[in-house]
């Protein structure tokens, strides 16, 4: 009987403690939790003053949590410091022979740099530059040098059985081009559905099993369309679209096909043929000879623009390429992800940011294992705001109700904020900068780790709304009461 009474007392005490902790949240946030029938225990919140870096509200902020894509803030801020905003990736085409009368009697080496955005347009221009360098006929093979990134086995992300052909699931690779994707153009404005693939790779056979439907709108065109990606043989895959598309639509879809090296080889050979180039009998993988001569190079956009793509649109593949680049450019030891994580933690430590719980797997947040506390992520935001690269970092974040992943959120509210979002199974997150009613900016991090995480979205929005509508004095007064 005594044991039962003691257990009951402990349970009541724990419940009372949780309830009192939840009371530290603003009333409107508590109301949002109640309206959505969500437990406050699923939340981790940190609000920090930018002027002195001191917290004004912390709720379970010291707890290590999965941040989902808000982890990109760690990677992109570190990239500004480690590489610099003007740093660029350079990818080279080289050969072990000099062209003679337009003929290259040797192999063509593509030395991968880990460029996160080596698009089809840039590859086309790059090959034009190769022709301008005097090459029209390549007698040797295309050799892909992917050695820059040393990756552990099974380093891909398990997305609970969902399709690996989705572009955001593309794995990183030193020789990745065009997100290894095919752009499908679907046109139902005529008497039948036209399906066109760009680029038209011989290695990808597109099967059109689409018909014009009787109803529907173009924004929801994919609801009645099924996609199937399969291997026909060792040389060709098939991509089938079947179902109905509403009449009068011109829409598109991007599909990731093949592995990175097969795709890059196929793209280079196809564009070379389209440019009138001859040769390239086949392709293989290998190291670039030390004596190889550079024939043509392509440079990426700079880091400042790269982190804008990453943070505005939460581009996982680009974030992972950037993360690995930090490892490849470092002097640390281990495989490339390990070197990247070590380099980032070391640089953060030099900025006074020592986060013992920080766990980095790929730097994108597309991970079940990455961890950071809300308090420390808020400290990072304060540090970034004070850094020499504050303008580049802050402008890379989505503007609430205007662009990026925040384009459709809080559109009815007059909120001035730059907010990075994060979404993963069991995770919903926001992190960034919000301006209060008096025009003072605050760093905010709010992360839900809970099986019902998607339902926390209105709660996270309410946290942003509450800060935006509060006068500075109300926020500053929290220090004395929390």
Secondary structure as UniProt FT lines:
FT   HELIX           2..22
FT   TURN            23..24
FT   HELIX           27..35
FT   TURN            36..37
FT   HELIX           40..42
FT   STRAND          43..49
FT   TURN            50..52
FT   STRAND          55..59
FT   TURN            61..62
FT   STRAND          64..65
FT   HELIX           68..71
FT   HELIX           72..82
FT   TURN            85..86
FT   STRAND          90..95
FT   TURN            101..102
FT   STRAND          103..104
FT   STRAND          108..111
FT   TURN            116..117
FT   HELIX           120..132
FT   TURN            133..134
FT   STRAND          137..138
FT   STRAND          142..145
FT   TURN            147..148
FT   TURN            153..154
FT   TURN            160..161
FT   TURN            164..165
FT   HELIX           167..169
FT   TURN            174..175
FT   HELIX           178..180
FT   STRAND          181..187
FT   STRAND          194..198
FT   TURN            202..203
FT   STRAND          204..213
FT   HELIX           218..224
FT   STRAND          225..231
FT   STRAND          237..246
FT   TURN            247..248
FT   STRAND          250..256
FT   HELIX           260..274
FT   TURN            275..276
FT   STRAND          278..279
FT   STRAND          283..285
FT   TURN            290..291
FT   STRAND          293..299
FT   HELIX           303..313
FT   HELIX           316..328
FT   HELIX           336..350
FT   TURN            351..352
FT   TURN            356..357
FT   STRAND          371..373
FT   HELIX           374..386
FT   TURN            388..389
FT   HELIX           390..395
FT   TURN            400..402
FT   HELIX           404..406
FT   TURN            407..408
FT   TURN            411..412
FT   STRAND          417..424
FT   TURN            425..426
FT   STRAND          427..435
FT   TURN            437..438
FT   STRAND          441..449
FT   TURN            451..452
FT   HELIX           453..456
FT   HELIX           457..469
FT   HELIX           472..481
//
